[in-house]
Amino acid sequence: MLGTSSWQLRDGEQIIACNESLFGHSHFLIGITRVRNEALVLRDTLDYVGKHVDAIVAYDDASTDRTLEILGGHPKVALIVTNRSWEADIEARRIAEGRHRGLLLQTAREHLRFDWMFCFDADERVTGDLRGYMERTHSSDCDGVRVQLFDAYMTPDDHAPYQADRELLGFRRFFGPERRDILMLWRNRLEVFFAKHHGREPGGVEHVETGLYCQHYGKSLSVEHWEETCEYYLRHFPFDSYGRKWRDRKGRAIHNQSDFLRPLYEWGDTLFANAVKI
């Protein structure tokens, strides 16, 4: 079945062309990302991802900091879909993730030629040779790659706030063993699409392998950021599925074990050997 979702720009949304030298070429790997108020980590994110991808297409969801300026000034950013109207209600937030990524995928296909797509968040760092891995994968029957993601944690001896002049990769020492395998990479085929009920992952990817590792810093940029994250999920997501969990996490930014009551490990083989898939 071909992906049939067609996403239209809404009032308040527009497409901005950035580095026009990225148009008119055939790219091997491009990236998409949706961001809101990510100025703290964004420059490092774009520099890091830019080492692996040929171009980036971003959705800026009504940021009120310097996110849009940073996106527009980076040489790997080809296009930005900007939104000037933040939708705060719970139902809008539920739909937004799939809709924004669907619009990004559609916009990228309309303006760029590419073989593979990498879907990333600003607070993630896929480790290792991402591009080399995908070049080796290109000749196989695989049309998607799930990346193994682990959460970084602040601990009693390691909770200084992240500063924008730091590299985020390897910023924290300890990670929880809980592993989420997330479809972050897929071949550019029409069968691949985002629908309204989709979130992080698209539909239509059939032949998938698991590889690479990812450090996720959503819980560990700073104590202040942790508390803001708790409040965000409380306000904008259903209480039974998200809110209760994040309510209980308020005031508990510093960890001696993971949120799931398991030991923490330094990044590397011991962490991977003790991984618990969730």
MIKOL-47813 format. One record per residue (C-alpha): residue number from 1; x, y, z; chain. Coordinates in Angstrom, 3 decimals, always signed. Example, Ala and Ser with C-alpha at 12.3 -4.5 7.8 and 13.67 -1.06 7.14 Angstrom:
+-----+----------+----------+----------+----+
|   i |     east |    north |       up | ch |
+-----+----------+----------+----------+----+
|   1 |  +12.300 |   -4.500 |   +7.800 |  A |
|   2 |  +13.670 |   -1.060 |   +7.140 |  A |
+-----+----------+----------+----------+----+
***
This chain:
+-----+----------+----------+----------+----+
|   i |     east |    north |       up | ch |
+-----+----------+----------+----------+----+
|   1 |   +0.000 |   +0.000 |   +0.000 |  A |
|   2 |   +1.313 |   +3.418 |   -0.894 |  A |
|   3 |   +1.426 |   +6.071 |   +1.792 |  A |
|   4 |   -1.647 |   +8.185 |   +1.160 |  A |
|   5 |   -1.362 |  +10.833 |   +3.880 |  A |
|   6 |   -1.202 |  +14.328 |   +2.425 |  A |
|   7 |   -0.419 |  +17.139 |   +4.823 |  A |
|   8 |   -1.378 |  +20.721 |   +4.030 |  A |
|   9 |   +0.191 |  +23.825 |   +5.519 |  A |
|  10 |   -2.066 |  +25.424 |   +8.091 |  A |
|  11 |   -2.569 |  +29.080 |   +8.903 |  A |
|  12 |   +0.567 |  +30.259 |  +10.630 |  A |
|  13 |   +2.819 |  +27.729 |   +8.866 |  A |
|  14 |   +5.201 |  +28.484 |   +6.028 |  A |
|  15 |   +8.211 |  +26.905 |   +4.337 |  A |
|  16 |  +11.504 |  +28.800 |   +4.384 |  A |
|  17 |  +14.302 |  +27.868 |   +2.002 |  A |
|  18 |  +17.699 |  +28.179 |   +3.689 |  A |
|  19 |  +20.915 |  +26.895 |   +2.095 |  A |
|  20 |  +19.853 |  +26.811 |   -1.552 |  A |
|  21 |  +23.100 |  +25.119 |   -2.623 |  A |
|  22 |  +21.633 |  +21.907 |   -1.175 |  A |
|  23 |  +18.884 |  +21.843 |   -3.809 |  A |
|  24 |  +19.282 |  +20.205 |   -7.194 |  A |
|  25 |  +21.523 |  +17.377 |   -5.956 |  A |
|  26 |  +20.942 |  +13.710 |   -5.245 |  A |
|  27 |  +21.620 |  +13.125 |   -1.545 |  A |
|  28 |  +22.357 |   +9.811 |   +0.114 |  A |
|  29 |  +21.137 |  +10.640 |   +3.643 |  A |
|  30 |  +19.108 |  +13.592 |   +4.893 |  A |
|  31 |  +17.737 |  +14.360 |   +8.354 |  A |
|  32 |  +14.401 |  +15.627 |   +9.664 |  A |
|  33 |  +13.709 |  +17.048 |  +13.101 |  A |
|  34 |  +10.877 |  +18.835 |  +14.910 |  A |
|  35 |  +11.942 |  +21.327 |  +17.542 |  A |
|  36 |  +10.582 |  +23.878 |  +19.975 |  A |
|  37 |  +12.802 |  +26.106 |  +22.131 |  A |
|  38 |  +15.912 |  +23.967 |  +21.666 |  A |
|  39 |  +18.419 |  +26.838 |  +21.404 |  A |
|  40 |  +20.480 |  +25.473 |  +24.306 |  A |
|  41 |  +21.516 |  +22.269 |  +22.498 |  A |
|  42 |  +20.593 |  +22.989 |  +18.881 |  A |
|  43 |  +23.862 |  +24.311 |  +17.493 |  A |
|  44 |  +25.738 |  +21.272 |  +18.792 |  A |
|  45 |  +22.953 |  +19.031 |  +17.481 |  A |
|  46 |  +23.144 |  +20.445 |  +13.962 |  A |
|  47 |  +26.947 |  +20.300 |  +13.946 |  A |
|  48 |  +26.920 |  +16.694 |  +15.130 |  A |
|  49 |  +24.177 |  +15.448 |  +12.810 |  A |
|  50 |  +25.617 |  +17.508 |   +9.976 |  A |
|  51 |  +28.730 |  +15.325 |   +9.991 |  A |
|  52 |  +26.591 |  +12.378 |   +8.888 |  A |
|  53 |  +23.791 |  +13.783 |   +6.713 |  A |
|  54 |  +23.809 |  +15.774 |   +3.494 |  A |
|  55 |  +20.916 |  +18.093 |   +4.376 |  A |
|  56 |  +18.408 |  +18.767 |   +7.160 |  A |
|  57 |  +14.715 |  +19.712 |   +7.028 |  A |
|  58 |  +13.290 |  +21.058 |  +10.296 |  A |
|  59 |   +9.897 |  +21.912 |  +11.778 |  A |
|  60 |  +10.035 |  +24.775 |  +14.275 |  A |
|  61 |   +6.958 |  +24.638 |  +16.489 |  A |
|  62 |   +6.502 |  +28.295 |  +17.482 |  A |
|  63 |   +9.779 |  +28.627 |  +19.364 |  A |
|  64 |  +10.191 |  +31.707 |  +21.531 |  A |
|  65 |  +13.980 |  +31.488 |  +21.886 |  A |
|  66 |  +16.726 |  +31.593 |  +19.195 |  A |
|  67 |  +15.848 |  +28.193 |  +17.709 |  A |
|  68 |  +14.637 |  +29.561 |  +14.364 |  A |
|  69 |  +17.686 |  +31.823 |  +14.002 |  A |
|  70 |  +20.081 |  +28.941 |  +14.723 |  A |
|  71 |  +18.312 |  +26.686 |  +12.232 |  A |
|  72 |  +18.378 |  +29.320 |   +9.497 |  A |
|  73 |  +22.072 |  +30.011 |   +9.951 |  A |
|  74 |  +23.330 |  +26.441 |   +9.778 |  A |
|  75 |  +24.864 |  +25.310 |   +6.447 |  A |
|  76 |  +23.251 |  +21.852 |   +6.528 |  A |
|  77 |  +19.687 |  +23.174 |   +6.943 |  A |
|  78 |  +17.929 |  +23.207 |   +3.573 |  A |
|  79 |  +14.352 |  +23.930 |   +4.616 |  A |
|  80 |  +12.418 |  +25.008 |   +7.685 |  A |
|  81 |   +8.690 |  +24.599 |   +8.165 |  A |
|  82 |   +7.831 |  +27.347 |  +10.641 |  A |
|  83 |   +4.750 |  +27.474 |  +12.822 |  A |
|  84 |   +3.732 |  +30.713 |  +14.538 |  A |
|  85 |   +0.723 |  +29.267 |  +16.371 |  A |
|  86 |   +1.424 |  +26.949 |  +19.328 |  A |
|  87 |   -1.370 |  +24.443 |  +19.972 |  A |
|  88 |   -1.442 |  +23.754 |  +23.692 |  A |
|  89 |   -4.414 |  +21.431 |  +24.209 |  A |
|  90 |   -3.959 |  +17.736 |  +24.869 |  A |
|  91 |   -5.555 |  +16.461 |  +21.647 |  A |
|  92 |   -3.461 |  +18.843 |  +19.527 |  A |
|  93 |   -0.259 |  +17.652 |  +21.202 |  A |
|  94 |   -1.228 |  +14.023 |  +20.586 |  A |
|  95 |   -1.669 |  +14.613 |  +16.863 |  A |
|  96 |   +1.189 |  +17.070 |  +16.395 |  A |
|  97 |   +4.050 |  +14.590 |  +16.513 |  A |
|  98 |   +2.840 |  +12.496 |  +13.590 |  A |
|  99 |   +1.520 |  +15.461 |  +11.628 |  A |
| 100 |   +4.730 |  +17.481 |  +11.906 |  A |
| 101 |   +6.929 |  +14.581 |  +10.861 |  A |
| 102 |   +4.534 |  +13.714 |   +8.047 |  A |
| 103 |   +4.760 |  +17.279 |   +6.800 |  A |
| 104 |   +8.549 |  +17.160 |   +7.058 |  A |
| 105 |   +8.744 |  +13.929 |   +5.071 |  A |
| 106 |   +6.391 |  +15.311 |   +2.437 |  A |
| 107 |   +8.276 |  +18.619 |   +2.201 |  A |
| 108 |  +11.619 |  +16.857 |   +1.881 |  A |
| 109 |  +10.311 |  +14.690 |   -0.953 |  A |
| 110 |   +8.924 |  +17.705 |   -2.788 |  A |
| 111 |  +12.182 |  +19.686 |   -2.669 |  A |
| 112 |  +15.071 |  +17.221 |   -2.328 |  A |
| 113 |  +16.224 |  +13.965 |   -3.904 |  A |
| 114 |  +17.546 |  +11.445 |   -1.383 |  A |
| 115 |  +17.960 |   +7.722 |   -0.693 |  A |
| 116 |  +17.640 |   +7.554 |   +3.099 |  A |
| 117 |  +16.079 |   +9.631 |   +5.872 |  A |
| 118 |  +17.228 |  +10.039 |   +9.480 |  A |
| 119 |  +14.606 |  +11.208 |  +12.004 |  A |
| 120 |  +16.260 |  +12.723 |  +15.086 |  A |
| 121 |  +15.452 |  +14.820 |  +18.146 |  A |
| 122 |  +17.659 |  +17.649 |  +19.356 |  A |
| 123 |  +18.520 |  +15.913 |  +22.642 |  A |
| 124 |  +19.701 |  +12.659 |  +21.051 |  A |
| 125 |  +23.176 |  +11.589 |  +19.953 |  A |
| 126 |  +23.479 |   +8.465 |  +17.822 |  A |
| 127 |  +26.978 |   +7.163 |  +18.487 |  A |
| 128 |  +29.410 |   +5.559 |  +16.091 |  A |
| 129 |  +29.739 |   +5.933 |  +12.337 |  A |
| 130 |  +26.108 |   +6.523 |  +11.394 |  A |
| 131 |  +26.814 |   +7.358 |   +7.772 |  A |
| 132 |  +29.201 |   +4.434 |   +7.307 |  A |
| 133 |  +26.630 |   +2.094 |   +8.825 |  A |
| 134 |  +23.975 |   +3.311 |   +6.395 |  A |
| 135 |  +26.321 |   +3.044 |   +3.419 |  A |
| 136 |  +26.904 |   -0.600 |   +4.321 |  A |
| 137 |  +23.169 |   -1.108 |   +4.832 |  A |
| 138 |  +22.278 |   +0.476 |   +1.487 |  A |
| 139 |  +23.151 |   -2.616 |   -0.543 |  A |
| 140 |  +21.080 |   -4.957 |   +1.679 |  A |
| 141 |  +17.363 |   -5.769 |   +1.616 |  A |
| 142 |  +16.842 |   -3.671 |   +4.748 |  A |
| 143 |  +14.633 |   -0.592 |   +4.349 |  A |
| 144 |  +14.703 |   +0.631 |   +7.950 |  A |
| 145 |  +16.968 |   +0.687 |  +11.009 |  A |
| 146 |  +15.897 |   +0.745 |  +14.653 |  A |
| 147 |  +18.429 |   +2.510 |  +16.876 |  A |
| 148 |  +18.942 |   +1.376 |  +20.484 |  A |
| 149 |  +18.265 |   +4.374 |  +22.750 |  A |
| 150 |  +19.296 |   +4.741 |  +26.411 |  A |
| 151 |  +18.417 |   +7.579 |  +28.815 |  A |
| 152 |  +21.197 |   +9.561 |  +30.474 |  A |
| 153 |  +20.697 |  +10.463 |  +34.152 |  A |
| 154 |  +21.888 |  +13.139 |  +36.559 |  A |
| 155 |  +23.511 |  +11.607 |  +39.629 |  A |
| 156 |  +24.717 |  +13.075 |  +42.965 |  A |
| 157 |  +28.225 |  +13.621 |  +41.576 |  A |
| 158 |  +27.178 |  +14.584 |  +38.050 |  A |
| 159 |  +24.337 |  +17.074 |  +37.803 |  A |
| 160 |  +25.900 |  +20.367 |  +36.688 |  A |
| 161 |  +23.652 |  +21.970 |  +34.040 |  A |
| 162 |  +24.523 |  +21.619 |  +30.393 |  A |
| 163 |  +26.060 |  +24.733 |  +28.820 |  A |
| 164 |  +25.668 |  +25.629 |  +25.145 |  A |
| 165 |  +29.431 |  +25.635 |  +24.500 |  A |
| 166 |  +29.728 |  +21.948 |  +25.435 |  A |
| 167 |  +29.428 |  +18.864 |  +23.278 |  A |
| 168 |  +26.357 |  +16.926 |  +24.344 |  A |
| 169 |  +27.744 |  +13.539 |  +23.282 |  A |
| 170 |  +29.113 |  +11.862 |  +26.415 |  A |
| 171 |  +28.018 |  +14.769 |  +28.629 |  A |
| 172 |  +26.625 |  +12.508 |  +31.365 |  A |
| 173 |  +28.440 |   +9.563 |  +32.903 |  A |
| 174 |  +25.569 |   +7.208 |  +33.744 |  A |
| 175 |  +22.695 |   +5.717 |  +31.765 |  A |
| 176 |  +19.725 |   +3.551 |  +32.612 |  A |
| 177 |  +19.682 |   +0.009 |  +31.182 |  A |
| 178 |  +16.170 |   +0.466 |  +29.764 |  A |
| 179 |  +16.463 |   +0.301 |  +25.979 |  A |
| 180 |  +14.005 |   +1.599 |  +23.432 |  A |
| 181 |  +14.500 |   +0.452 |  +19.851 |  A |
| 182 |  +13.278 |   +3.369 |  +17.736 |  A |
| 183 |  +12.874 |   +3.408 |  +13.978 |  A |
| 184 |  +15.057 |   +6.421 |  +13.145 |  A |
| 185 |  +16.267 |   +5.563 |   +9.653 |  A |
| 186 |  +14.361 |   +4.461 |   +6.574 |  A |
| 187 |  +14.768 |   +4.206 |   +2.835 |  A |
| 188 |  +12.938 |   +6.839 |   +0.792 |  A |
| 189 |  +10.110 |   +4.744 |   -0.572 |  A |
| 190 |   +6.551 |   +5.892 |   -1.211 |  A |
| 191 |   +5.269 |   +3.097 |   +0.998 |  A |
| 192 |   +6.763 |   +4.940 |   +3.980 |  A |
| 193 |   +4.408 |   +7.571 |   +5.412 |  A |
| 194 |   +3.172 |   +9.233 |   +8.600 |  A |
| 195 |   -0.516 |   +9.168 |   +9.507 |  A |
| 196 |   -2.370 |  +11.113 |  +12.216 |  A |
| 197 |   -2.043 |   +8.285 |  +14.721 |  A |
| 198 |   +1.700 |   +7.918 |  +14.148 |  A |
| 199 |   +4.179 |   +9.536 |  +16.509 |  A |
| 200 |   +7.919 |   +9.070 |  +16.296 |  A |
| 201 |   +7.808 |   +6.254 |  +13.750 |  A |
| 202 |   +6.229 |   +6.094 |  +10.282 |  A |
| 203 |   +4.257 |   +3.232 |   +8.832 |  A |
| 204 |   +5.093 |   +1.204 |   +5.757 |  A |
| 205 |   +8.623 |   +0.090 |   +6.689 |  A |
| 206 |   +8.699 |   -3.708 |   +6.444 |  A |
| 207 |  +12.286 |   -4.990 |   +6.408 |  A |
| 208 |  +13.886 |   -3.562 |   +9.549 |  A |
| 209 |  +17.126 |   -4.329 |  +11.352 |  A |
| 210 |  +18.408 |   -3.098 |  +14.716 |  A |
| 211 |  +21.754 |   -1.373 |  +14.967 |  A |
| 212 |  +23.663 |   +1.607 |  +16.344 |  A |
| 213 |  +23.232 |   +3.136 |  +19.798 |  A |
| 214 |  +21.817 |   +6.455 |  +20.955 |  A |
| 215 |  +22.346 |   +8.605 |  +24.044 |  A |
| 216 |  +19.169 |  +10.461 |  +25.048 |  A |
| 217 |  +19.505 |  +13.548 |  +27.244 |  A |
| 218 |  +15.872 |  +14.522 |  +27.749 |  A |
| 219 |  +16.086 |  +13.684 |  +31.451 |  A |
| 220 |  +19.525 |  +15.048 |  +32.194 |  A |
| 221 |  +20.279 |  +18.514 |  +30.776 |  A |
| 222 |  +19.709 |  +20.203 |  +34.143 |  A |
| 223 |  +17.528 |  +20.026 |  +37.238 |  A |
| 224 |  +15.561 |  +23.004 |  +35.931 |  A |
| 225 |  +14.972 |  +21.304 |  +32.592 |  A |
| 226 |  +13.828 |  +18.130 |  +34.391 |  A |
| 227 |  +11.183 |  +20.085 |  +36.280 |  A |
| 228 |  +10.070 |  +21.855 |  +33.087 |  A |
| 229 |   +9.717 |  +18.460 |  +31.391 |  A |
| 230 |   +7.562 |  +17.163 |  +34.234 |  A |
| 231 |   +5.299 |  +20.205 |  +33.934 |  A |
| 232 |   +5.073 |  +19.877 |  +30.141 |  A |
| 233 |   +3.795 |  +16.301 |  +30.292 |  A |
| 234 |   +1.413 |  +17.164 |  +33.104 |  A |
| 235 |   -0.135 |  +20.019 |  +31.128 |  A |
| 236 |   -0.204 |  +18.670 |  +27.592 |  A |
| 237 |   -0.654 |  +14.889 |  +27.755 |  A |
| 238 |   -3.374 |  +12.599 |  +29.157 |  A |
| 239 |   -2.941 |  +12.138 |  +32.887 |  A |
| 240 |   -3.450 |   +8.368 |  +32.914 |  A |
| 241 |   -0.839 |   +7.611 |  +30.244 |  A |
| 242 |   +1.775 |  +10.324 |  +30.909 |  A |
| 243 |   +0.758 |  +12.871 |  +33.530 |  A |
| 244 |   +0.694 |  +10.599 |  +36.584 |  A |
| 245 |   +4.158 |   +9.238 |  +35.817 |  A |
| 246 |   +5.669 |  +12.705 |  +35.394 |  A |
| 247 |   +3.838 |  +14.100 |  +38.420 |  A |
| 248 |   +5.522 |  +11.442 |  +40.528 |  A |
| 249 |   +8.925 |  +12.392 |  +39.066 |  A |
| 250 |   +8.746 |  +16.036 |  +40.115 |  A |
| 251 |  +11.496 |  +16.915 |  +42.583 |  A |
| 252 |  +13.416 |  +13.731 |  +41.754 |  A |
| 253 |  +15.884 |  +14.903 |  +39.113 |  A |
| 254 |  +18.968 |  +13.448 |  +40.834 |  A |
| 255 |  +19.179 |   +9.659 |  +40.551 |  A |
| 256 |  +20.953 |   +6.766 |  +42.212 |  A |
| 257 |  +19.063 |   +4.328 |  +39.985 |  A |
| 258 |  +16.899 |   +4.602 |  +36.913 |  A |
| 259 |  +13.262 |   +5.710 |  +36.923 |  A |
| 260 |  +12.463 |   +2.008 |  +36.646 |  A |
| 261 |  +14.465 |   +1.155 |  +39.816 |  A |
| 262 |  +17.385 |   -0.498 |  +38.037 |  A |
| 263 |  +21.152 |   +0.147 |  +38.442 |  A |
| 264 |  +22.827 |   +2.808 |  +36.320 |  A |
| 265 |  +25.826 |   +2.009 |  +34.098 |  A |
| 266 |  +28.522 |   +3.940 |  +32.310 |  A |
| 267 |  +28.194 |   +4.097 |  +28.531 |  A |
| 268 |  +29.658 |   +1.012 |  +26.869 |  A |
| 269 |  +29.555 |   -2.766 |  +26.721 |  A |
| 270 |  +28.427 |   -3.332 |  +30.335 |  A |
| 271 |  +25.401 |   -1.084 |  +29.760 |  A |
| 272 |  +24.562 |   -2.864 |  +26.519 |  A |
| 273 |  +24.974 |   -6.313 |  +28.093 |  A |
| 274 |  +22.524 |   -5.387 |  +30.865 |  A |
| 275 |  +20.019 |   -3.718 |  +28.580 |  A |
| 276 |  +16.314 |   -4.312 |  +29.230 |  A |
| 277 |  +14.154 |   -3.700 |  +26.201 |  A |
| 278 |  +11.008 |   -1.670 |  +26.956 |  A |
+-----+----------+----------+----------+----+
***
